[in-house]
Amino acid sequence: MSTQTAAPANNPAAAAQPARKPPKARTSLNSATVQAVPVADLPLTFQNWDEALDFFNKKFCYVRTTDVVVRLSDLEVFNPDRFVKRQYGNWFYKEINKDGEASYRPAVRKWLGSKQRNERDRMTFAPGEPRYYQGALNRWRQSGSQPKPGDVTPWNELLDFLFPDAAEQRKYFEQWLAYPLQHLGAKLKTAAVLYSRVQGIGKNILVEAVEKIYGNNAVEIGESQLHGDFNAWQKDRQFVVGDEVQGGGDKRKVIERLKTFITSPVVEINQKYQPQFSIPNVANFIFLSNNPDPFYIADEDRRFWAWEIPQDKALPDEFYRKFHDWKDSADGIAALHHHLRQVDTSDFNPDAKAPMTELKREMIEIGRTELERWLRDLPEQRPQQTLYTARGLLSFWRDENQLNKSKSLAGEAAVLQALKKLNFKQANGGKQVKVNGKPIRLWVVAKPEEAQRLLSMEPSELAEEYVDGASALNR
């Protein structure tokens, strides 16, 4: 039987001493118990080096590429220097010299320098795979449930309520939830948005049930997490719920950051006072809001599927009470896990563009600037002119809105940005066209069928068209 004893009182100079006097108190642990020593247990003194080596190899792993030590019980990351000098600097092992005299030496320092230490080249996050996977330390933890057939009536009833007469949208949403559970580690290229005008309608408890399937691999975030310098919340996640994430004052800046979260294959984890490291980004994002304009979405967006729950009145309290009881039971979540694993996803493409919805159209429209709206409507308002310079458009914009240069926030750069955002094209492939001997760049601002004709024109034809259009406006 192996024996470990409690270490002497913590002494800052202890780690530097080559030997220690035998501690007075002893705690006996057999080898089977060593594996179950809690993370926050008191410092230990091992009866020999083999016992210390066995203990640390079961409890820790050194990762070479990032030069960190990982505690396997909770996957906490340690700087090796602090690990030796502070966190575990007062753990010792007993050494007997040739004269039979006992001394006590720092166990962690020797373990970290040992060729027999438990180590891997890198860290990864590979859902469903073992702790050590393809030469890496896998940070994935077991899911919060195991799938088992059972009753999912509450789930189906709530979905019926949240998606009335919307079979296709309900199908997409359930496939979106199901695919990553059927293909562990799948990174969807889209995020989901659920919006309701009425609070307490059921969107939150619906998503809470899915969170329970993922267990520690899911997290709920708010506005502050998006703007902070540290991102511990992104560490080791498969499912991220953004509750009332509004985008703050600069919604365009926030949406760019969200796109990175949604699409980037790797995430750099930056925790306060801890070493940074990178792992695969397999997190899938869903956002819940009572605001119809939670963040900015551009016309060409591929990433967001958005659904407005049309109900203006919640279900009876009794339904929500029963749903809470169901989702808080192990059998209920196991049944939901099994149900989602059985959803037919054969026609679901995880890399495809998110389907358009009415809410997404409204979010795009809300996000437009006044200049963008004006440019979008220009082909209808001025069909007689189809070719413009950016400077000419700016002049028209100011004239129609009775803006002078000092009052107008929009400049030529803003016009160019709006043209590109609205997917208007430059004539002649972006090359200059000579009009009355002067080279200018022309933009095609026309209805789609007319735009196709103009984009195929020769420079001389474009020059004539531009002059005719300008003349028509002056007649």
C-alpha positions in Angstrom: 0.0 0.0 0.0 1.3 3.4 -0.9 1.2 6.2 1.6 1.1 10.0 1.3 1.3 12.5 4.1 0.1 16.0 4.4 2.9 18.5 3.6 4.4 20.8 6.2 3.0 24.4 6.5 3.6 26.5 3.4 6.9 28.3 3.4 7.9 30.5 0.5 11.4 29.3 0.7 10.4 25.6 0.8 10.7 24.9 -2.9 14.3 26.1 -2.9 15.4 23.8 -0.1 17.0 20.6 -1.2 15.5 18.6 1.7 12.8 18.8 4.3 12.4 17.3 7.8 9.7 14.6 7.9 6.3 16.1 8.5 4.5 15.2 11.7 1.1 14.4 10.3 0.5 11.6 7.8 -2.4 10.7 5.6 -2.5 7.2 4.2 -3.9 6.7 0.7 -3.8 3.6 -1.4 -3.1 3.8 -5.1 -6.8 3.5 -6.1 -7.6 6.5 -3.9 -4.8 8.6 -5.5 -6.9 8.9 -8.7 -9.8 10.4 -6.7 -7.9 13.1 -4.8 -10.0 16.2 -5.2 -8.5 19.2 -7.1 -8.6 21.4 -4.1 -7.0 18.9 -1.7 -4.3 19.9 0.7 -0.6 19.6 -0.4 0.7 16.1 -0.1 4.0 14.5 0.7 4.6 11.2 -1.2 6.4 8.3 0.3 8.7 7.9 -2.7 9.2 9.3 -6.2 7.4 6.5 -8.1 4.2 7.4 -6.1 4.6 11.1 -6.9 5.2 10.4 -10.6 2.1 8.2 -10.8 0.0 10.8 -9.0 1.1 13.7 -11.2 0.8 11.7 -14.4 -2.8 10.9 -13.6 -3.7 14.4 -12.5 -1.7 16.6 -15.0 -0.5 16.9 -18.6 2.3 19.1 -19.9 1.6 20.5 -23.4 4.7 21.2 -25.4 3.7 23.7 -28.1 2.0 26.1 -25.7 4.3 25.4 -22.8 1.5 24.9 -20.2 0.5 22.4 -17.6 -3.1 21.3 -17.7 -5.0 19.9 -14.7 -7.0 17.0 -16.0 -9.9 17.2 -13.5 -11.1 20.6 -14.7 -8.7 21.3 -17.6 -7.4 24.4 -15.9 -4.2 25.8 -17.5 -1.1 26.7 -15.6 2.1 28.6 -16.4 4.9 26.1 -15.7 6.9 28.6 -13.6 3.9 29.4 -11.4 2.9 25.8 -11.3 6.3 24.9 -9.8 6.8 27.9 -7.5 3.3 28.7 -6.3 0.3 26.4 -7.1 2.1 23.1 -6.3 5.4 24.2 -5.0 4.7 22.8 -1.5 4.1 19.2 -2.6 7.0 16.9 -1.7 8.2 13.3 -2.0 10.4 11.4 0.5 13.8 10.3 -0.6 16.0 7.8 1.4 19.7 8.1 1.0 22.2 5.2 1.1 22.6 5.7 4.9 18.8 5.2 5.4 18.2 8.9 6.1 15.0 10.5 4.8 14.7 13.9 3.2 11.9 15.7 1.5 12.2 17.2 -2.0 9.9 19.2 -4.3 7.8 16.8 -6.3 6.5 19.1 -9.0 9.9 20.4 -10.1 11.2 16.9 -10.6 8.0 15.8 -12.4 8.1 18.8 -14.8 11.7 17.9 -15.7 11.2 14.2 -15.9 11.3 12.3 -19.2 8.5 10.2 -17.8 6.0 13.0 -17.3 2.6 12.8 -19.0 2.8 15.1 -22.0 1.3 15.8 -25.4 2.3 18.0 -28.3 -0.8 20.3 -28.4 -4.3 20.8 -27.2 -7.5 20.2 -29.2 -11.2 20.3 -28.7 -12.7 17.2 -30.4 -16.2 16.4 -29.2 -16.9 12.7 -28.8 -13.2 11.7 -28.9 -11.1 10.3 -26.0 -9.0 12.5 -23.7 -5.8 11.8 -25.7 -6.6 12.0 -29.4 -4.2 12.1 -32.4 -1.2 13.2 -30.2 -3.2 15.9 -28.5 -4.8 16.6 -25.2 -8.5 16.7 -25.9 -10.3 19.4 -23.8 -13.8 18.1 -24.6 -15.8 17.0 -21.6 -18.7 14.5 -21.6 -22.1 15.8 -22.6 -24.7 16.7 -20.0 -26.9 13.7 -21.0 -26.9 10.4 -22.8 -29.6 9.9 -25.5 -32.5 7.7 -24.5 -36.0 7.3 -26.0 -38.7 9.0 -24.1 -41.4 11.6 -24.1 -40.8 14.8 -26.0 -44.4 16.0 -26.1 -43.5 19.3 -24.2 -40.8 20.1 -26.8 -43.1 19.5 -29.8 -45.9 21.5 -28.2 -43.7 24.5 -27.6 -42.3 24.3 -31.2 -45.9 24.2 -32.5 -46.6 27.4 -30.6 -43.4 29.2 -31.6 -43.7 28.2 -35.3 -47.4 28.4 -36.2 -48.1 27.6 -39.8 -44.4 27.7 -40.6 -43.4 24.1 -41.3 -40.3 25.0 -43.4 -38.9 27.4 -40.8 -39.5 25.0 -38.0 -37.9 22.2 -39.9 -34.8 24.3 -40.6 -34.5 25.4 -36.9 -34.8 21.8 -35.6 -32.3 20.6 -38.2 -30.0 23.4 -37.2 -30.1 22.2 -33.6 -29.9 18.5 -34.5 -27.0 18.5 -36.9 -24.2 19.2 -34.4 -25.6 16.5 -32.1 -25.6 14.0 -34.9 -22.1 15.1 -36.2 -20.1 15.9 -33.0 -17.7 18.7 -33.6 -19.6 20.1 -36.7 -19.2 23.8 -37.1 -22.2 25.4 -38.7 -21.6 28.4 -40.9 -24.8 30.0 -39.7 -26.2 31.4 -36.4 -29.8 31.4 -35.4 -31.8 34.4 -34.0 -35.1 34.1 -32.2 -37.0 37.3 -31.6 -40.4 37.9 -29.9 -42.2 41.1 -29.1 -43.6 39.5 -25.9 -41.4 38.4 -23.1 -41.9 35.0 -21.4 -43.1 33.5 -24.7 -40.9 30.4 -24.3 -37.9 30.9 -26.5 -35.5 31.0 -23.5 -36.7 27.8 -21.9 -36.7 26.0 -25.3 -33.0 26.8 -25.7 -32.2 26.0 -22.0 -33.3 22.5 -22.7 -30.8 22.2 -25.5 -28.1 23.7 -23.3 -28.6 20.9 -20.8 -27.8 18.3 -23.5 -24.4 19.9 -23.9 -23.7 20.4 -20.2 -20.3 22.1 -19.6 -19.8 22.4 -23.3 -22.5 25.1 -23.5 -22.5 28.7 -22.2 -24.8 31.7 -22.0 -23.4 35.1 -22.6 -24.6 38.7 -22.5 -23.6 42.0 -23.9 -20.5 42.5 -21.7 -18.8 39.3 -23.0 -18.7 40.7 -26.6 -16.8 43.8 -25.6 -14.4 42.4 -23.1 -10.7 41.9 -23.7 -10.9 38.3 -22.3 -12.8 35.5 -23.8 -12.8 32.6 -21.2 -16.4 32.0 -22.2 -15.3 30.7 -25.6 -13.1 28.0 -24.0 -14.3 24.5 -24.7 -17.7 25.3 -26.1 -20.0 23.6 -28.6 -23.2 25.7 -28.0 -23.3 29.4 -27.2 -26.5 31.3 -26.3 -26.4 35.1 -26.6 -29.3 36.5 -24.5 -30.2 40.1 -25.3 -27.0 40.8 -27.2 -27.7 44.2 -28.7 -24.4 45.2 -30.3 -24.0 48.3 -28.2 -23.4 51.7 -29.9 -21.5 50.4 -32.9 -23.5 47.5 -34.3 -21.5 47.2 -37.5 -18.3 46.7 -35.5 -20.0 44.1 -33.3 -21.4 42.1 -36.3 -17.9 41.8 -37.7 -16.8 40.3 -34.4 -19.8 37.9 -34.4 -19.0 36.8 -37.9 -15.5 35.8 -36.7 -17.0 33.8 -33.8 -19.4 32.0 -36.2 -16.9 31.2 -39.0 -13.4 31.1 -37.7 -12.0 27.5 -37.5 -9.7 28.4 -34.6 -10.2 30.4 -31.4 -7.5 32.0 -29.3 -8.3 31.8 -25.6 -7.2 34.8 -23.6 -7.9 34.5 -19.9 -6.9 37.0 -17.3 -3.6 36.1 -15.6 -3.4 32.8 -17.5 -1.4 31.5 -20.5 -3.1 32.0 -23.9 -3.7 29.0 -26.1 -5.6 28.0 -29.3 -8.1 25.3 -29.9 -10.5 24.4 -32.8 -13.6 26.6 -32.8 -16.6 24.3 -33.1 -19.1 26.5 -31.2 -22.5 27.1 -32.7 -24.3 30.4 -31.8 -28.0 31.2 -31.1 -29.2 34.7 -30.1 -32.4 35.5 -28.2 -33.9 39.0 -28.2 -37.0 41.1 -27.5 -35.5 43.8 -29.7 -36.3 43.6 -33.5 -32.9 45.2 -34.2 -30.4 43.3 -32.1 -27.5 43.8 -34.5 -26.7 45.0 -38.0 -27.2 42.6 -40.9 -26.0 43.5 -44.4 -27.8 42.7 -47.7 -25.3 40.1 -48.7 -25.3 38.4 -45.3 -25.0 34.6 -45.4 -24.6 33.9 -41.7 -27.8 34.7 -39.9 -31.2 32.9 -39.9 -33.7 35.0 -38.0 -37.2 34.0 -36.9 -39.9 36.3 -35.4 -42.2 34.4 -33.1 -45.6 35.8 -34.2 -47.5 35.1 -30.9 -48.6 38.1 -28.9 -49.7 36.2 -25.9 -48.0 33.5 -23.9 -49.3 30.0 -23.2 -51.0 29.3 -19.8 -48.6 29.2 -16.9 -49.4 25.6 -16.3 -47.8 24.7 -19.7 -44.5 26.4 -18.7 -44.5 24.8 -15.3 -44.8 21.4 -16.9 -42.1 22.3 -19.5 -39.7 23.4 -16.7 -40.3 20.1 -14.9 -39.7 18.1 -18.0 -36.5 20.0 -19.0 -35.1 19.8 -15.5 -35.5 16.0 -15.4 -32.7 13.7 -16.6 -35.3 11.6 -18.5 -36.7 14.6 -20.3 -33.3 15.8 -21.5 -32.2 12.3 -22.4 -35.4 12.0 -24.5 -34.8 15.4 -26.2 -31.2 14.3 -26.9 -32.4 11.1 -28.5 -35.1 13.0 -30.5 -32.6 15.5 -31.9 -30.3 12.7 -32.8 -33.1 11.1 -34.8 -34.2 14.3 -36.7 -33.8 13.8 -40.5 -30.9 16.1 -41.5 -30.2 14.4 -44.9 -31.1 17.6 -46.8 -29.4 20.0 -44.3 -26.2 21.6 -45.5 -24.1 23.0 -42.6 -22.1 25.2 -45.0 -25.1 26.7 -46.9 -26.3 30.2 -46.8 -29.0 30.9 -44.2 -32.5 30.9 -45.6 -34.1 34.4 -46.0 -37.0 35.2 -43.6 -39.3 38.2 -43.2 -37.5 39.1 -39.9 -34.1 39.1 -41.6 -35.4 41.4 -44.4 -36.7 43.8 -41.7 -33.3 43.7 -39.9 -31.5 44.4 -43.1 -33.8 47.4 -43.8 -33.5 48.7 -40.2 -29.7 48.6 -40.6 -29.6 50.7 -43.8 -28.5 54.3 -43.7 -30.6 57.1 -45.3 -28.1 57.3 -48.1 -28.3 53.5 -48.7 -32.1 53.7 -48.9 -32.0 56.6 -51.3 -29.5 54.8 -53.6 -31.6 51.6 -53.5 -34.7 53.5 -54.6 -32.9 55.6 -57.2 -33.5 53.3 -60.2 -37.2 53.7 -59.7 -37.1 57.4 -59.0 -34.8 58.3 -61.9 -35.2 55.6 -64.6 -34.1 58.1 -67.3 -30.5 58.1 -65.9 -28.6 54.9 -65.3 -24.9 55.9 -65.2 -23.4 58.1 -62.5 -20.1 59.2 -61.1 -19.7 58.9 -57.3 -19.4 62.7 -57.1 -22.5 63.2 -59.2 -24.5 60.9 -56.9 -23.3 62.8 -53.8 -24.4 66.1 -55.4 -27.9 64.6 -56.2 -28.1 63.3 -52.7 -27.4 66.6 -51.1 -29.7 68.5 -53.5 -32.7 66.2 -52.9 -32.2 66.3 -49.2 -31.5 70.0 -49.1 -28.1 69.4 -47.4 -25.1 71.6 -47.7 -21.5 70.3 -47.3 -21.3 71.5 -43.7 -24.6 69.7 -42.7 -24.1 66.5 -44.6 -22.2 63.7 -42.9 -22.0 61.8 -46.1 -19.0 62.3 -48.4 -17.9 60.6 -51.6 -16.3 57.7 -49.6 -19.7 57.1 -48.0 -21.4 57.0 -51.5 -18.8 54.5 -52.7 -19.3 52.3 -49.6 -23.1 52.4 -50.1 -22.8 51.5 -53.8 -20.7 48.5 -53.0 -22.9 47.4 -50.2 -26.0 47.5 -52.4 -24.1 45.5 -55.0 -24.1 48.1 -57.7 -21.4 47.6 -60.3 -18.9 49.8 -62.1 -19.3 50.1 -65.9 -16.4 49.0 -68.2 -15.1 46.7 -65.6 -14.1 49.6 -63.3 -11.9 51.2 -65.9 -12.2 54.8 -66.8 -14.4 56.0 -69.7 -13.7 59.1 -71.7 -16.6 61.5 -71.8 -16.0 64.7 -73.7 -12.3 64.0 -73.5 -12.3 63.6 -69.7 -11.7 60.2 -68.1 -14.3 59.3 -65.4 -15.4 56.1 -63.7 -19.1 55.3 -64.1 -21.4 53.4 -61.8 -24.4 51.5 -63.1 -27.4 52.4 -60.9 -30.3 50.8 -62.8 -32.9 48.0 -62.6 -31.4 44.5 -63.0 -32.3 43.9 -66.6 -31.1 47.4 -67.6 -27.9 46.9 -65.6 -27.0 43.8 -67.6 -27.3 45.7 -70.8 -25.1 48.5 -69.6 -22.4 46.2 -68.1 -21.8 44.7 -71.6 -21.4 48.1 -73.4 -18.2 49.4 -75.0 -16.6 52.6 -73.6 -17.9 54.7 -76.5 -21.4 53.5 -76.0 -21.2 54.2 -72.2 -20.1 57.7 -72.9 -23.0 58.4 -75.1 -25.4 56.8 -72.7 -24.1 58.9 -69.8 -24.4 62.1 -71.8 -28.0 61.2 -73.0 -29.0 60.4 -69.4 -27.7 63.6 -68.0 -29.4 65.6 -70.8 -32.7 63.9 -70.2 -32.7 65.0 -66.6 -32.1 68.6 -67.6 -34.9 68.7 -70.2 
